[in-house]
């Protein structure tokens, strides 16, 4: 058996199986019960240093005479 054919068959069968297992592992890891706190912390991390709410449309309004 030549090297190319062997590697092609290996990638077609075991490569697909490995990628499927990795995808399923990532999905299970993301949706595990203990992940909620970590995901909420990451989602709200951009608001950690906010001291006051943003001013509504004030910088974008033109001055009226």
Secondary structure, 3 states (H helix, E strand, C coil): CCHHHHHHHHHHHHHHHHHHHHHHHHHHHHCCCCHHHHHHHHHHHHHCCCCCCCCCCCCCCCCCC
